[in-house]
Every structure is written in structure tokens, then in C-alpha cells.
Amino acid sequence: MLNVKNTIVDTLLSFVAPHLCSGCGVIGATFCDNCKYNIISEPFSCCIVCGKLAEIGVCYDHKVAFQQAFIVGERSGALQRLIGGFKFRNIKESYEPLAELLQARLPVLGRNVIFVPIPTIPVHIRERGYDHMALVAKELARRVKRPMKRLLVRNGVSVQHHATRIERLAQAKSAYQVTERLDPTCTYIVLDDIVTTGATLLEATLRLREAGAVTIWVAAIARQPLD
């Protein structure tokens, strides 16, 4: 069951004490238009896996199941605060600017596009009162008038936060499954919040490929190299 109390409290607080912009602190929105522009005007244009310069978001050094990758920016400054408020401080309204930032990062989309969010483990959904990436994916789908489908199913409840690179890679190997056969004529865009090692997206897209997907892209809000 969702944490309804957190959701109600967040809604009431938005009237009593409006949110401040995560970038400049202006009252009235979790992310103002000026700060959105600052992020959009300097898009991340490196490999989603290793961070090297890459025109299509992934360099040829890696064997992956997807063809293109898009990231809004590095996890720092205003973008880091926006994501942090959304994930850890129950600022639910942040799904709208995050979806807008992803929309600005993506190219013009064809008709047969399906958005696929990375599923959140149940304990985090209960803590927040919402599935954060499903919210972002649903809003992005609404904006561009394309469907969103929860095609990926999470196996187990492993948490990657604070895990080492080796632990993340091992967890991702068995973390996801696809329970239906996919249409090879569609483009599937897998959506995630933060990329560190890239293990989640590498394995999730591989499961989609095994289920019949041919054209797969990935898009994430931020990249943060694992220290």
C-alpha cells in the first residue's frame, strides 16, 4: 500500500508553504523556467557507461543492447537538489520539471515509441508514497502523446544505494524480467533517474532485447560516476 499520509502532507504543504526552486530558491515551483533553461542549454553529451565523449550517448568500447542514450546532466548543483527532493523529501511535484527536462533532451520521436520506466522496489514506493520513475514516465508520455508501459518486473528487493560497483553488477544480473513478447517494430525507451555504473540499464535493456525488442534507447535524468 502507498504511503498516503506522505502524499496528503505534501499536497497540503504546497498550499501552506509553497516549494522553493531547487536551483535559485525562488518561491512557487520546485524548478523555475530559468533554471530549467540552464540545464537544457548544456546537455550531457558523453557515454552513459564510461563518461567519454560520445555523439549517440554510448561509445563503441561497450557491447550493449541499446542503440542510443540520453542524459539530462551530471548529478550536481540544482539538478542534484531537484532529484534529491523528489526521491528523499517527498516533493512529489518535482516529477513535472523532471519529465520536462527529459523531453527537452530527447530528439523528435516516431509514432511507435513506448516508454518503459525502471521499476522501483516496493519498500521505496511505500516510503515515498509514489513510484518516482513511473510518475516521471507517465508525465513524459502525456507530454509527447506516446504510451508508457511497465514492461519490466523487478525480481527481489536489492538496493543499489551505497553498493560497490561489483555488487551493483551482480544485483543487476537477476534484477529484472519481461513477462510478455515485445513488438520488434516499436522503439522502446527505458527511463531511469540516476546512472552510476550503468548496470541497471545494461541488464534491463538486455532483458527487453531477449523478449523481442529490436530498437532500444535509454534516457536518464542524471549521471553520477561511482566513487
C-alpha positions, -999 to 999 in steps of 0.1 A, spaced: 0 0 0 13 35 -8 22 59 19 -10 80 15 0 101 45 31 114 29 12 123 -3 -15 142 16 10 161 37 30 171 6 -2 184 -11 -12 204 20 22 219 24 23 231 -12 -5 255 -3 7 265 32 44 267 24 50 267 -14 81 249 -26 113 268 -34 131 263 -67 159 238 -63 181 260 -84 177 296 -74 153 294 -44 125 315 -59 91 307 -43 64 289 -62 79 260 -81 103 231 -75 122 242 -106 118 276 -123 119 282 -160 153 300 -158 169 270 -140 153 246 -165 169 265 -193 203 265 -176 202 227 -175 188 222 -210 213 246 -226 242 224 -216 231 188 -222 253 158 -212 269 145 -244 292 117 -231 290 79 -229 264 68 -204 287 39 -193 322 54 -191 318 92 -195 339 96 -226 327 119 -254 301 101 -275 276 115 -301 250 88 -295 254 86 -257 274 54 -257 309 48 -271 319 18 -292 340 4 -264 309 -12 -249 287 -41 -261 252 -30 -251 216 -39 -261 206 -3 -269 214 19 -298 213 54 -282 214 70 -248 203 104 -235 212 120 -202 199 154 -190 231 163 -170 256 155 -143 242 149 -108 253 181 -92 240 215 -82 204 223 -90 197 190 -107 210 171 -78 188 190 -54 158 186 -76 163 148 -77 170 146 -40 139 164 -31 118 142 -53 133 109 -41 141 116 -4 120 146 8 86 136 -7 85 167 -30 61 149 -54 55 179 -77 91 175 -90 80 148 -114 68 176 -138 100 195 -143 120 163 -144 97 150 -172 101 183 -190 139 181 -188 138 146 -202 115 157 -230 139 185 -239 168 160 -241 151 136 -264 150 140 -302 118 141 -322 101 108 -317 85 85 -341 50 71 -337 58 36 -325 76 48 -293 69 32 -259 84 45 -226 95 19 -201 103 30 -166 128 12 -144 107 -3 -116 112 9 -80 114 -16 -52 82 -18 -31 98 -6 1 108 27 -15 74 31 -30 59 28 5 84 52 20 77 79 -6 41 73 -13 47 70 -50 68 52 -76 90 81 -86 101 69 -121 66 57 -130 54 92 -123 80 108 -144 75 83 -173 37 89 -172 41 126 -174 66 124 -202 43 101 -221 15 125 -216 36 154 -229 47 137 -261 15 117 -266 32 83 -266 23 53 -243 41 42 -211 41 6 -202 55 -12 -172 71 -40 -191 100 -46 -167 93 -65 -135 116 -63 -105 129 -95 -90 139 -93 -54 144 -62 -32 181 -54 -36 191 -18 -30 219 -3 -51 224 28 -29 259 26 -13 266 -7 -31 300 -11 -47 305 -15 -85 309 -53 -82 278 -55 -60 257 -34 -85 267 -55 -114 259 -87 -96 225 -74 -84 215 -62 -119 222 -96 -135 190 -111 -120 170 -79 -110 146 -77 -140 124 -97 -162 100 -91 -191 67 -110 -189 54 -106 -224 67 -108 -260 76 -74 -274 68 -58 -308 100 -56 -329 86 -27 -349 85 -4 -318 112 18 -302 114 12 -265 129 40 -244 139 28 -209 138 56 -183 159 58 -152 167 85 -127 205 82 -120 232 63 -138 263 53 -120 279 21 -133 252 17 -160 245 -19 -147 207 -13 -143 202 0 -179 226 -26 -194 207 -55 -179 172 -41 -183 177 -34 -220 192 -69 -224 160 -84 -210 140 -63 -235 161 -75 -263 157 -111 -253 119 -105 -252 119 -94 -288 127 -57 -288 149 -46 -317 152 -8 -313 160 2 -277 171 36 -264 178 47 -228 173 80 -211 182 91 -176 179 123 -156 215 124 -143 248 106 -144 270 102 -113 302 82 -116 307 57 -88 334 70 -64 
